[in-house]
């Protein structure tokens, strides 16, 4: 009787090992696994902060304002894992180059995790721990950039523009992360406060745009009959120039200039949306979710134009963070949701089909974006805090079940993997 008991004990010990082996088997599995945990941690922490404020209690706080840390943990924390998970998988394929080695991508992932852990600890402690975490994140980010840049040298002319664009943006993100850590160490809190918003406009949003410009028409062509892929070569460089223009105006404190940069960018985004024919995808949730996410980009840019007009008339900052959250929750997070869902299903051997749980979670995410924008647009004056709390609740309802299911996929073998015959005793 002792042998079966021993076998069961060994099996129990082997399950976590086997699960972790599946997680680290591919770059996107490891980075998405860490990133989704980081995302849930950041959202639960922010919900705790907002809940404490609503009850008149002291919110968990370190040496920096909670709002600053909230922005950093998302822009330079959780979403960076997702970015690297996608690019470590996709960019070598775009460039027709060998995949990034397990040691290289694994080392970068663990260093990013260490940086995030220290930065998160900084929400309860001093600036030293926070600055160390941010600097570690920046250095790990730089190492990941080098690993991808080495493979990008082989990119052919058809992929060169997208590869060059994402590498430029990834490098700018690393530079901003290191700059933020240095600003904390030197005591320049004003400079540090600008970094997350700059990161959105010159790294995160333009990078998601470049990836969308390449992948969304490709995904649509794989589903829709007689669909002509439209990827104009002028799209990425012109959009990046305008995104950088917004970032420069933000740095100079000249929001009135948003009228020029963001109006042009909104026109480009809307024009591409029409050319990609979103009305043809209404019966495919996995595809229409990508179009819904992208539609938030011209909305966010239009809100930014309105804010620029108000600034030109001396009434800045009207709309407060409404354009920023339409961009970060509506465009970026919704696109991350749709892209990660697609990659997680396809690379785990599952059917490319968004089920009811996925659709429900995505719709809750759209509600969260709309509520957060409503909080700053002033639809219900005096109810800003209520809208904010409702938004974070919707985000948790949307993202936690979805993230937990994706995480389960990463810890399992492909469902279409051949079953090995049992070894003979």
N, C-alpha and C positions, 0 to 999 in steps of 0.2 A: 504493500500500500504506500510505501514511502516514495516510490519513484513517481507516480502521478502527482503527488503533492509537490515534489521538487520541480517537476515539469511546469506545474501551474505557477509556482513562485518565480521560476525563471522567465516564464511568458509575461508575467506582470512587470518584471523589471525590464524586459526587452521592449515593451510597448512604447514608453517614452523615448527610448533610444531610436526605435524605428521611426516614430513620428518626427523626431528632430532630423533624422536622415532625409526624410521627404522634404522638410522645410528648407534645408540647405542644398537640395539637389539642383535647384535652378535659381538664378538671381532674383527673378520677380517674386518667387515664393518667399525667400528670406526677407527681402526689403518690404514687401507688402505686409508680411507677418508682423514685422517690427513696427511699420508705419501705422497699421490699423490699431495696434495696441497703444501707440503713442497718441493717435488721434482720439481714441476713447478716453485716455487719461487726461488729455488737455481739455476735452469737453466736460468731463465730470468735474474737474477742478474749477472751470469757469462757471458751471452751474452752481457749485458750492459757493463761489464768490457772490454771484447774483442772489442766491437764496439768502445768504447771510445779510446782504445789504437790505433786502426786502423786509427782514425781521429786525432790522436795527442792530444787528450783532457785528462784532469785529470780524471782517473777512480774513482768511488766511493770507498773510502778507509777508514778503521778505523785505529787502531793502529798496525794491523798485515798485512803482505803482502796478496794481494788478492788471490794468488794461494794457500796459506795455508788455508784460509777460504773456498775457493772453495772445497778443499779436505775434510775439516771437515764437512761442511754442507751436503755433500753427504754420506760419510762413517759413520760418527757418528750422522747424522741428519736424512735425509729423508729415507734412506734405513733401519734405525733401526726400524722405524714405520712398514715397510713392514715385517721385520723379526719377530717382536712381533705379528703382525697380523696373520701371518702364524702359528707361534708356539703356540700362545694362543688358536688357533682353533685345530691344529693337534696334538700337544704333549699330551694333556690329552687323546685323542683317542688312540694314540700309546701305552700309559701306561695303558689304560683301567681304567682311573680315572675320577672323576667328573670334569665337566667343571669349568674353573675359574669364580668366581662370578662376577656379573656386577660391584659391588663397587670396587673390587680389580682391575680388568682390566681397568675399567673406570678411577680410580684414577691414575694408572700408565700412561695411555694415556694422560691425562690432564697435568700431571707433565712433561712428555716428550715434550708435545706441549709448555709448558712454557719455558723449557730449550732451545728448538729450537728457540722460538721467541726472547729470550734474546741473544742467540748466533748470530742470524741473525742481530739483532740490533747492535751487535758489529762490523758488517762490515762497519758501519757508525760512530762508537763512540769509546770509550776507552777500555782498557784491562779489567777494573773492570767489566763492563757489560758482556763482552765476557767470562771471567773466571767464573762469576756467572752462566751464562747460561750453560756452559760446566759442571760445578759441579752439577747443578740441573739435567742435562741429566744423568750424571753418577749415582746419587742417585736414580732417578726414574728407571733407568735401573736395578739397584741392587734390587729394590723392585719387579720388574717384574720377575727377575731371581728367587727370593725366592718363589713367587707365583707358578712358574712352577716347581721348585725343589720339593716342597711339594707334587705335583701330580706325579712326576717322581718316587717316592719311590715304586709305585705299578706296575712299568713296569715289564712285564714278560721277559723271556730269549730271545724271538724272537725279541723284540724291545729294549732290554737293551742297546745294543751297540750304536744304533742311538740316543736314548734318552740321554745316558751318554755323547756322543760326542757333541750334540748340547748344552747341559748344560755347559760343559767345555768351549766351544767356546764362549757362551753367557757371562759366568763369566769373561773370559779374556777380552772380549769387554768392559764390565762395568769397569774393573780395568784400562784399557787403557784410557777410557773416564775420569775417576777420576784423573788419572795420568796427562793427558793433562791439566785439569783445575789447578791442583797443580803446574805444571811446569810454567804456565802463572803467577800464584800468586807469585811464588818465582823468577820470572824473568829469568828462564832457557829456553830461546827461542830456543836454539839448540835442547834440548830434545823435546820440543813441536813440532818442525818441523818434527821429525821422527815419531810421533804418528800416523798420518793418514795412512802412508804407512805400518807401522807395523799392524795397524788395518785391512788393506786389506789382509795381508798375514797370520796373526794368528787369525783372527776372521771372516771376511766377506767371503772371497773366500773359506776357508775350511768349513765354515758352509753351504754355498750353495752346496759345493761338497757332504757333508754328506746327506743333504736333497735330492739332486738329486739321490744319490746312493740308497736311499730308495724308492723314489717316481717314478722316470722315468721308471724303469722296470715294476712297478705296473700299471702305466698309459698305457704302451704299451700292457701289458697282457689283459687289459680291452677292447682293440680295435682289436688286431691282433689274428687271429685264431692259435691255437697250438703254442703259444708263451711261452717259458720256462723262468720264472723269474730267472735272474742271479744276486744275491746279495752276493758276497763272503764275509765271515766274516772278512777276513784280510784287506778288502778295506779301511774302515774308519780309523782304528788305524794306518795302515802303511802310509796312505796319511797324516793324522794329524801329524805324526812324521816328515815327510818330509816338510810339510808346516811350522812347528815350527822350523825346521832346517834352512829354508830360513829366517825366522824372526830373529833367533839368529845371522846368518851371517850378516843380514842387520843392526842389532843393533851394532855388533862388527866392522862394516865397512870392511867386507871381502867379496866383491862381487865375487871374483874368485871361492869361494866355491859353487856358484849357479850351476856350471857345474855338481857337484855331486848330490845335492838335487833335482834340477829341471829336470835333465835328467831322474832320476829315477821316479819322479812324472809324467813327460810327458809320459813315457812308460806305467805307470799304467793307466793314463787317456785315452790314445789311445787304450790300450788293452780292457778296459771296454767298450769304444765306439764301438769297433768291436763286442764284445760279445753281445751287446745290439741290434745289427742288424738294424742300421739306414736306410739301403736301403729298408726296408719293409714298411716304413711309409710315402712315398712320396705323397700319396693321401690324407693325413690327416693333414692340416696345424696346427691344435692345437697340434698335436703330433710331427710333424717334426720341429716345432719351438723350442721345447725342445731339440731336438738333435742338431740343428744348434747352439743353445746357448751353449750346452755342448762342441761342437767341438772347440769353442774358447779357451777352457782350455788347450789342448795340444799345440795349436798355441802360446798362451801367454807364456807357459813354455818353448817352443822351442826358442822363442825370448829371454827369460831370460838366457837360456843356452848360446846363442850366446853372450849375454852381459857379461856373466861370462868368456867366452873364451877371449873376448877382454880385460877384466880386468886383466886376467892372463898374457896377453902380454903387459900390461901397457897402454892400450888405453881406459880405463874407463873414462867417461860414454858414450860409443858408444850406440846408439839407445835411449838414454835419457829415456823418459817415455813411449816408445812404448810397452814394456812388461806389464807395469802397466795398461795402457789403454786397451790393448787387454784383460786383466783380468777383469777390472772394467766395461768397456762398453760392450765388446764382450761377456764375460762369465756371469758376475754377473747381469748386467742390462738386458741383453737379457733373462736370465733365470727368473729374476723377472717379466719381461713383460709376458713371456709365462705362468708362474705359476699363477700370479695374474689374468690373463685373464681366465684361467681355473677355478680358485676358484670363481671368480666373476660371471661367467656364471652359474656354477653348483649350487652355494649357493643362487642364485637369481631365481632358477627354470627355467633357460633358457637352450636351447639345447647346448650341448658341441660341438660347431662348430665355428671356427674362420671365420668370413666373410671377404669380400674384404677390408673393412676399416682396420680390424685387421691385415690382411696379408700385406697391403700396409704400415701400420705404422711399422710393424716388419721389413720389408725390408729397410725402411728408417733408422731404428736403426742400421741395419747391415752396411749400407753405412756410418753412422756416426762413427761407430767403425773402419771401414777400413780407413776412412779419417784421424781419429785422430792418428792411428798407422802410416799411411803414413807420417804424419807431422814430426814424429821423426825418422822414418827409413831413410829419406833423398831421397825419390824417385825423388822429384823435388827440388834440392838444392835452397835455397833462398826463397822458397814458404811456409815455415813453418806456418807463420801467416795466410796465405790464406787457407791452409788445416784446421787449427784450427777453423777459422771462418765458413768454410763450414761444419765442423763437428758439431758445436753447432747449426747451422741452421737446419741440418738434425735431430738432437736430438729433437729440439723443434717441428719440423713437425711430428716426429714420436710419441712423448710422450704426447704432449698437447691434441690432439683430443682423443687419447686413454684414457688418464687420466680423461678427462671431461666426457666421456661416462661411464667409470667405476664408477665415483663419482655419476652420475645420478642413476646407479643401486642401490647404497647403500642407497639412499634417497627414494627408492620406496619399496613397499612390494614385496614379491615373486610373480612372474607372475602366478604361479600355486597355489597360496593360495586361499582357498575357499572364495567366496564373501558372506559377511554377509548380510542378508536381512535387508531392511530399517525398522527402528523402526516405529511403528504405532503412529500416532499423536492422 
